[in-house]
Amino acid sequence: MSATRRVLLILILSDWLVSGRLVAADSPCSSAENVRRLEETIRTLVPTDPEAQKHVDILTAVAASSDCSTVLRQRAGLLLGRIGRPAAKTVPVLEELLDGPDRYWAMKSLGLFGEVASGSVKRLSTELRDESRGVEDRILIADVLGQIRTGPAIEAIGRELLRGSARSSTEKPEARLLTKTMLDAIALSGPKAVGALPALLRSLEHPDSEIRRKACKAIGRLGPRAEPAIDLILERLALDDVSEVQDAAAEAIGQLGDRAVPVLLRVVHDGLPDLQWRAARSLGRFGEVWLGPGRLDPRRSLGSRSQAVVEELTAQFESEDGRVRMESLTAAWRVGHRASLVAAPLLLELTSTERANRRAATQILIEMPALPDAVTLKLEEMKQNGSVASHPAAEILRQRTRREQ
């Protein structure tokens, strides 16, 4: 134990002895009674409760004391991480523990501190680059940097991701786990990780489909700041031979801002069915967001361009492909919010042999603020006719009646 930690421990123990919360002076775990009291404190303490701040000192002492069991120290450290900023004084203690056998749980605790542990980024960045370290340790480092989530932390992940992508064809399986962890960390950071875009674009060409999928997802999380990636994401949508990657690419395009709209309209108009329905789904992401009866969130509305989008989607309402029809109907409703346009085609989908279409059509007809009278009458008729549409029609009428009461 370093001299600094020893002095800190003595001061903390003195305070807890005076208050009667411990019964011995040499160590927080020097007696069975002390251990019992500490275990009870750790078990019952709620990290978000202001009362937790009063226990930061003794928890730090437990984490620092080699006289306490590894399990108790780990629980104390993780609890301190969840307490967060009020326990910031613990961060230097955890950093000292990184050089010994307690490294794993000390790292986990640092990650829980998030940005409060920003002082650890320089050291962790250096360790992430060190290929002499085991891959499992580097995966842990990348995960912790992703949780710290400051600009320098994300930059460090981006640099290592770019460096690793240059040798992706010769990458060992365990190294790919590191790549996937770094992609997840960038995705969780959102728009602030835009500096990692070059590394993400390189990852779109990776031979591992899961890495390509995660790269698409991470680019989408960057939002409109990643608009330069539209063309390369479109390549993944159109050319990738793995459906999960195509799905992720379609979702990402819908998150990159309205510059993607013309691209998506071309795909809806000219693409193969597997591309058409994915593009339609992406266009639906630009529509108004349903928040409940009479409540819409228009932040992603396309404004004056909604008309052109709805017209192109309407042309697909009679497609022979069920997914193209349903995704086009859903997107047209989200973008144009015109019940008179989509209600009748949705009624037809209630009779579809495709269960997913019946389920999706049911949900939209339930959420519509108002239905044309003719549609309501048709639902009453369907409810009674004993067809595959009977159950969804009854459910729509039941839910709408309950909402209106």
N, C-alpha and C positions, 0 to 999 in steps of 0.2 A: 504494500500500500504506500502511495506517495506521501510525502510530508504534508502536502496541501490537504489531501483527503483525510489524513490522520487528525489534523487540527479541526477540520470541519466536523468530523465524527465526534470529537470530544465536546465541541460546543453544542452540537445537537443533543447529545446524550445528557449533558448538564441540564439543558432546558427541560427535557422530558422527565428527568429525575426529580427536578424541583416541582414539576406539575403532578408528580405521582403516577405518570403513565407507564413508567418502567420501574423495576425493582432492583436493578444492579447497574453498576457504573462503568464496567470495562468494555461492554459490547452490547448492541441492541439485542443480540441473541444469546446472551451469556447465561440465561436460565430458561427452564421450561415455561415458567409463567410469562416471561417476556415474549417468548415465541408464540404462546397462546394468544396474548393480547395483540400482537402484531398481525397474526393470521386473521383474527376477528376484525381488526381495522381494515385490512386489505379486502376481506370478503364482503364487508358491508358498505365500504366507501363508494359513493357515486361520483365519478370523475367530474361531471358538470355541476355538481352541488358546490356552492361557495365554501361550504364547510371543508371540502377536500383540500383547499389551500392551506389550512392549518396543519395538515399532515405531511406537507411536502418535505419538510426537513427530516423527519424520522424515516420516511420512505426512501429518501436519498441516502440516509445512513445505512439502511438495510441493503440497498442496491450496492453500496460501496464496501460493505463489510464481508470479508472472506470467512468470518465466523458463522455467518448465516448460511442456511442450506441454499443450494443452487436454485431449487424450485421457489423458495421464498423470495430470493433476490430477483429472480426473473419476474415473478408476479408483481413485485414492487416496481421494477423498472417499467414494465408494460403499463401499469396503472399511472405512473408519472407521465408517460408519453400521452396517455389519454387525457390527463389533466391539462397538458399543453402549456400554453404561455405562462400561467402562474407558477409552473414548475421549471422554468427556463434555467434556473441555477443548476439543475441536474445534468444538463447537456455536457459540460466539460467532464463531469465524472464518468458519464457513459463513454465519452471519447477515449478516456484512459483505459477503459475496460476492453476496447477494441483490440488491444495488443495481447490479450491473454485468452484463457479458455472460455471466458464469458462473452466472446465476440458475437456469437450468433444472437443471443437475446438482447445484447446491448445494441446491436444494429437494428433489430426489430423495434426496440424502444425509440431509437433516434428517428426511425421512419414515422412513428406515430406522432412525434412532435411537429412534423411538417416543416413549414418555413422557419419555425423557431430554431431548428437545427441547421440553419443556413451556414453557420460557421464551420460545419463539418464538410461542406461541399468540396473544398479544395483538396482535402485529403482523400475523400472518396473518389473524386474524379481521377486522381493519380492511380489509385488502386484499381479502378475500372479498366484503365489502359494496360495494366500489368498482366501480361499473358502468362506469366509464371504462376500466377494464382490459379487455383482450381476454378473450373467453370461454375460450380455451384456457388462459390464465394462471390464471383463476379455477377452472377444472377441476383444474388441477395443485394449486392451494392447497387445494381441498376434499379432494383425495386425500391430501395431506400431513397435514392436520388429522385425517382419518380414521385415519391410521397413528399419529399421536401419541396419539390416543384417550384423552385426559384428559377430565374432566368439562367444563371450559371449552371444549375443542376441539369436543366433540360439541354443546354448547349453541350454539356459533357456527354450526355447520352447520345445526342445527335452526331457528335464527332465520332464516337465509337461505333455507332451504327453505320456511318458512312465508310469508316475504315474497314469494318467487317464485310460490308456488301461488295467491296472490291475483290474479295476472294470467295464469294458465295458458292461458286461451282466446286470448290474443294473443301467446303466447310464440313466439319464433323457433326453428327446428330446432336451432340451435347451443346455445341456452339450455336446451333439453331435455336435451342431453348433460350440462350442469352439474347439472341436477336428478337425473338418473340416477346420476351420480357421488356426489352427496350421499346418495342413498338407499343406495347400496352401502356407503358409509362408515359410516352408521348401523347397517346390518345387521351389519357386521363387529364392531361394538362390543358387541353383545349387550345384556343387561339393563341395563347401566350407561347406556344411551342412552334410558331411559324418558322422560326430559324432552322428547325429540323427538316423543313420541306425538301431540300436537296437529297437528304438521306432517305426520306420516305419515297421520293420518286425513283431512286435507285432500287429500293426494295420492291417496287412494282414488277421488276423483271426477275425476281428471285425464282429459282427452280422449285422451291417449296410453296405449294398453293396456300398453305395456312399463313405463311409470311406475306404473300401477296394480299390475302384477305385482310390481315391485320393492318397492312400498309394503307389499303383503301379506307378502312375504318378510321385510322389515325388522320388521314388527309381530310376526310369529311369533318372530323371534330375541329379542324382548324378553321372551318367556316369560310366566309367570303375572302379572307386573306390568302386562301390557297387557290384562288381562281386560275393562276397560271397552270395548275395541274389538270384543268378540265380535259384537254386533249388526250393526255396520257391515261386518265381515268376512263375516258370513253373507249380507248383501246382495250382496256381490261373488260369493259362491258361487252364490247363487240367481238373480241377475239379470244378471250380466255376460255379454256376448255373445261373449267371447273365451275359448276353452277354457283357454289358458295362465294366464289370470287366475283362472279357477275352480279350477284345480289348485293354484295358489299360495295361494288363500284356504282351500281345504280343508286344506292342509298347515299353514297358520298356525293355524287353529282348534284343531288337534290339539296345538299347542304352548302354548296360552294357559291351561292348567290345567283341572282337572276340572269347573269350572263350565260348560264348553262341552259336556259330555256330554249333558245333556237336550236341548239344541238339536240335536245331531247325531243323537240317537235319533229325534227327530221327522222329520228329513229322511230317515233310513233307512226310516221307517215310511210316510211320505206323499209323499215327493218323486218327481220323475221319475227314470228310470234314471240319467241323466247326473249327477244330484245324489246319488242313492242310493249309487253306488259310491264317489264321492269322500268322502261322509260316513263310509261304512264304513271306508275307508282311514284317515281321521283317527281314528276310534275305535281302530283297531289300534295307533295310536301310544301309546295309554295302557296297552298290555299289557306283559307281562314281556318283557325283551329277551334273546334267545337269545345265549349266549356260547360255546356249544360243548356237547358231550355232558355232560349232567348239570349244566350250569352256567347259571343264569338270573340276570339282574339285575332285581330286582323294584321298582326305584325308582319306576317309573311305574305300578305296579299300582293298580287301582281298588278293591281291597279288597272290601267287602261289596256294592258296586254292580256287581261283575263279573257276577253272576247275571242281573240285568235286561238288561245290555248283550248278553250272550251269547244270551239268549232272543230279543231283537229281531233279532239277526243271524241266528240259526238260521231265522227265518221267511223269510229271503231265500235259503236254500240251493237252493230250487227255482225261483228267478226265471227268466223266459225270457231275461233279459239276461245274457250270459256274464260281463261285467265285474262286475255286481252280485253274481252268485254267487261269483265267485272272491275279490273283495275282502271279502265277508262271511265266507267260509270262513277267509281269512287272518286277519282281525281276530278272529274267534271263537277261533281257535287262539292268537293272541297274548294275548288277554285272559283266556280261560278255561283254556287249556293242558290241554284234555281230548281226548286222542287218540280215546277211545271215541265222542265226538260228531262229530268232523270226518273221521275216517279213511275211512269208507265213502263219504261225498260226494266226498272227494278222489279216491278210486278212479274214480268216475264221470267226474271232470274229466280223468282220463288218457285217456278215450275221446273227449273233446271235439274238435270240428273246429277249435277256436280254439287255435292253437299257444301263445299266451301263457298260456292256462289250463293246458295240459298242462305247460308249463315251471314255472309257479308251484306247481302241485300236486306235481310231482316234488320240488321243493326242500323243501317242508314235510314230505313223507313221508320224506325223507332225514334231516331234522333232528330228527324226533320221537325222544325217548329210547327209547321202546318202542312196538311196534305190537301190536295184538291178533292172536292166532294166525290168526284167520279172514282178516284183511287180508293177512298174509304169504302164506297159501295162495293167495289170490286173485291176488296179485302173481306168484306162480310160474306160475299158469295163464295170466295175461295175457302173460307173457314168451314163452310158447310158441305163442300163438294167431295170430300174424302180423298183428294189427291195428295201428292207430296207437298203441295203448297198449303194444305189445311193447317198443319201445326204451326209453321212460321206466321201465317196470316193471323191465327188466333193469338199468338204471342205478341205480334205487333199491336193488335187492337187492345189487348190487355194492358200492355205497358203504356200505351198512349192514354188510355182511360185513367190509369192510376196517376199518371203525371198531371193530367188536367184537373184532377180532384183537389 
